[in-house]
Amino acid sequence: MSSHPSREGGSDVGGGIDAALEELRAKFPARFAAATTEQALRDENAKILGKKGELTAILKELGKAPPEARRAINVVKQEVERGFEAALATLAKARRDADLNARPYDLTLPGRLLAPLGHKHPISIVREEIIDVFRDLGFAVHDGPEVELEENNFTKLGFPPDHPATDMQDSFWTTGGHLLRTHTSNVQVRAMSTHAPPMAFIAPGTVYRRDNDVTHSPMFHQVEGFLVDEGVTFAELKGVLTEFAQRLYGGDTPVRFRPSYFPFTEPSAEVDIGCVFCKQPDGRRTGCAMCKGSGWIEILGSGMIHPVVLENCGIDAEKYTGFAFGIGVERVAILRYRVPDIRMLFENDPRLLAQF
Ligand code: 2U9
C-alpha cells in the first residue's frame, strides 16, 4: 500500500480534488483525536465517509477518473476507516481507565431496601412457642387432614349423633359425609388408631366452625395433645399442664384446675392461670376487666380420655389410660398482644402485624 497515493503511480486526479484529498488525509487524524466522546467521533467520521461526507463527495466528483485515481482515493478511505477504528478503541480505553481510576464503590454501605420486610404472624409465633414446650416435654408432632369424615371428627370421640356441634349450623359440611374438621382431635383419633401405647402426641392445626364475632372466627387454630400409657392418672395431666403453663407464662404463675365437661374426656377440667394483667409486684391479683375481676384467666381445656374413646380407637381401656388437652392458639395470642377483635388477626393489615 502506498504511503502517499496521490504522488505515486501517476494518480494525480486533478488539482482541486488532489488538494482536497491531501488536506483530508493530513487533517483527519487530528479531527478524530479532537473528538472526546464516541458520538462526536461518529459524527466526525460521518462528515468524511457518510453519504454526504467529504470523501464521498470527492469520489462522486471523480466519475470517470482513471482506475489509479480511484485506487488512490480508496487508499485514503481505508486510512480514514482504520483511523476511525483506532480512535474508537482509544476512547473505549480512556473510558475504561477512567472507570478503573474512579473512586471505588463503598461495598460496606447497607443495601437499599426495595421492599418492606415481612413479619412472622402472631399465630405462628404463639403456635411455635407452644409446640416447643411440648416437644421439650417429650411429645411428638402429628399431622392430619382438614377435610375429615364425620366418624373421625365426631363419632369416635363420643359425640352423640344429635349433638349440636354436628349440626349444619355449627359445622362446615362438604359432600359424602365429610366436613371441615371442627378441632384437631381427628388427628388424635387417627394417631391412636395407628399407634400402640405408650404414645404422646400434639396436633397443631387449623380448624373450622360456623362462628363469626369479636371472639370467634370461622377459621382458627388449635394445639391439641394427648398421652396414653399404662397407669396414667390425673396427676400426670396436672403435672404436664402446670409445667406447660409455667414455661409459657413464667415459673411463678399460679395454675388451677376447674371441673368442666367435654364429650371425649371424663373427668374434664378447664385450666386457669393467675391473671397476667392485674398481677401486682407481690404476686397478688387485684382483678381487672381482662379476668372479669376474678384474678384468673382460662388458658386451655383438658381431661382424662374417656374409656369409650380409647376403645373406639382400638386401645384396650382396661390396660391403658390417658389424658388429653386442647389449646386455642388465638386465645393465647389475643391475651398476650391484647388484640381487641379476633378478626383483626386475619385481616393481615401490615400495620397491625408489624407490631408483634
Ligand atoms: C381424643 C381424646 C380427647 C382434646 C381436648 C379440650 C379438652 C378443649 C378446647 C380448647 C380451646 C377447644 O380451641 S378450643 O376452643 N379444647 O378444651 N380438647 S380435651 O381431647 C381429646 C382429643 C382427642 C381422641
Residues whose N, C-alpha, C, O or C-beta is under 5 A from the ligand:
A	BS01	2U9	S185 Q188 V189 Q222 E224 F262 F264 T265 L300 G301 S302 G303 I305 A324 F325 G326 I327 G328
